[in-house]
Amino acid sequence: MKIKLNFSIIIVSIFIGLNLNAQETENKLHEIELSGYVTDKESEISGMSWYDDNLILLPQYPEKKGAIYSLQKKDILAYINKIEENQQPLPLKPKPIPITTQYWGVLDGYEGYEAIVFDSKTGESWLTIEFEPKESSPYSIIVKGQFDKEMTSLNIDTIDYKSFLIQKISSQSKITNMAEEALVFVPAEELNKSQIISIHEANGVESKKSISASIFSKDLQKNSKTEMPKIPFRITDATEIDSNGQFWVINFFYPGDRCLSVLEDGLIKSYSIKKGKSHQKNIFVERLVELQYKNGEISLSNNKPIQLELINDISRNWEGIARLENKGFLLITDKFPKTILAFVSK
């Protein structure tokens, strides 16, 4: 009896082990505690990007304080090192950087800023702003900015409001509160040939045949489009592009987005992946998806999506993402459930 019992235990253990192996790994998030205005829900961070070694945080309504915010990479790395050493680091306080512009809500339906990206060689920046007029379809505009030499202020070039209409991007999904949520700067050896890719928030709407990303020249005068892969749910921000033309986007779903519900999650099928442990228990989705930009086209990369470990019954509204060297990614929420800056390893 004893031998049979041990043999049965071994068989059961192997079976459990096989089931665990069949389950996709979920990456754990490590929160980086912040202090200051950005911790207030009113700050509502909506985008994040690197400028040199400065992590720039973009509030959805920067006019409330007339500023964007900055954290230094060395401080972030030191904080993460202390976490890894089981120490309790002090909160990081983002530094405000004033914005100088003549534009705050000149056009009807102003809904705030959604994305920001930089050319670190020149100090140039590009931002998207969302509009939802009462009597017309939603749209976004993309505007250009410039840091001064000391990085003490960001000037957004407004000239006059009519100039914005040249860079107008109509909402392809026509879904309320869905705008151009992600920007990617594509560097080139000749600076004037660099590009900016603008990505719509809803790219997997089942009723639409296809959604396109907009590709702009640095001066925003030339514009082309390329079809996006059908990625369900929301895309809310993108990382910097690497030397292979690859970048990651935030892809998430929460039950309130009924208009983005799908009968089948196409990425699960495309990559033959299984839901992670916490995703099996929840209806919402939080993951990172890698895309490839090559020869003017955007496609899914060969790397599987990264599933984030969920908090039961709490959907986090991730609005910003940035690479952290080769360690992993930094993510930030807006005000749901609060302002959360987090690190996730690859």
Secondary structure, DSSP 8 states (H G I E B T S, - for coil): -HHHHHHHHHHHHHHHHHHHHHS--EE-EEEE-B-SGGGSGGG-EEEEEEETTEEEEEESSGGGTTEEEEEEHHHHHHHHHHHHTT-----B--EEEEEE-S-SS-STTEEEEEEEEEETTTTEEEEEEEE--TTS--EEEEEEEEE-TTSS-EEE--S-GGGGGGGEEE-SS--TT--EEEEEEE--SSGGG-EEEEEESB---TTSS--EEEEEETTS--EEEEE-----SEEEEE----TTSEEEEEEEE-TT-GGG--SS-HHHHHHT----HHHHH-S-EEEEEEEEEETTEEEE-SS--EEE--BTTB---EEEEEEETTTEEEEEESSSSS--EEEEE-
